[in-house]
Amino acid sequence: MIVAIAGGHGKIAQLLERQLAEQGHEPIGLVRNADHLADLERNGARGEVVDLEHAPTEDVAAAIRGADAVVFAAGAGPGSSADRKDSMDRDGAIKLADAAEQAGIRRYVMVSAIGADDADPDSDDVFQVYLRAKADADRDVRGRVGLDWTVVRPGALTDDDGTGLVELTEEAERGSVARADVASVLAALLTTGAGVGRQVNLVGGKVPVAEAVAALG
């Protein structure tokens, strides 16, 4: 399958690209910096240069057209302003959903954040703005009848080696999870088609990834 990944040079995205390529699939990484294309090529991915934050929806649709699925793994990143949390983490995810619908792509997997719905609605703290942006984007995607969506809300992300063992449920409490295990869950969701119409939390646990994903139905 062909999978377009927004935020294609991010840590989770690059891990996902490698896993998909190793499984014989065709990952496409969306990046805004052409200097990152060589890294994507080393991952086994094809790169498309498009600035999700500023490009018209039509340009994003053109970059992903022909894909079987899209993944939103982009983000404003640490140290970014509250405004960029809205323009990327919220509006970028919504634009990707608009573009997927324009391009006739139904499968949409969102990388969100655990606890997004618990954000303080009145706080100007950047992290609270980030959580609200994630919650708003999730809500938009969940409301789209034209998408076969799955929202994955990882806990605190680490660069530890993946264990292959997770908890992937709506009830999972806050904890940490290796980015490598997040990528494995995303790959399994994409390749099996499991989890459509589900929003789940993801933390390290005791259940093998394949089993946890299969349990979503």
C-alpha positions, 0 to 999 in steps of 0.5 A, a space after each residue: 500500500 501507499 501511505 502518505 505521512 505528514 511530518 515525514 522527517 519527524 522521529 515517529 514518521 521516520 520510524 514508520 517509513 522504515 517499517 513500512 518500507 521493510 514490509 514492502 509498502 511505499 511510504 511517502 513523506 511530506 516535508 517542507 525542507 528539501 534538504 530532508 529528502 535524502 534522509 527519507 530516501 535512506 528510510 525507503 520513502 519517497 519525499 514530497 516537498 509541501 508546506 502543510 502549514 501554508 500550502 493551499 489544500 489543493 497543493 497538499 491534495 496533489 502531493 498525496 493523490 494516489 495514496 491509500 492512506 494518510 497519517 498525520 504525524 506532523 507538529 509544531 515541535 518543542 519550543 514553538 509558539 502557541 500560535 503555531 500549535 494552532 496553525 500546525 497541530 490543529 489547522 495542519 491536521 484539518 487541512 490534511 483531512 480536507 486534502 485526503 477527501 479531495 484526493 479520494 483517500 478514505 483512510 486517515 490515521 491521526 497521531 494525537 496526544 493523551 489527555 487532549 480532552 483534559 486541557 485547561 480551556 482558559 490557560 495561555 500556557 503553551 502546552 495547554 494550547 497544544 492539548 486544545 489544538 489536538 482536541 480540536 483536530 481530533 474532534 474535526 476528524 471524528 466528525 468526517 463521514 468521508 474518512 475511515 479515521 483512527 485517532 491514536 493518543 500516545 502518552 509521553 514519548 521516549 526514544 527508548 528501543 521499542 518493546 513491542 508491548 503496549 496498552 492500546 485502549 480508550 481507558 489506558 491511563 497516562 504513561 510513557 511509550 517508545 516512539 518505535 512502539 508508536 510507529 509499530 502500532 501505526 503500521 499495524 493499523 494501516 496494514 490491517 485496516 483495524 481501528 476504524 472509527 476508534 479513538 484510543 490511548 497508547 502507552 507501554 504495556 504487556 500486550 503484543 502490538 499485533 494483538 492490541 491492534 487486532 482487538 480494536 476490530 
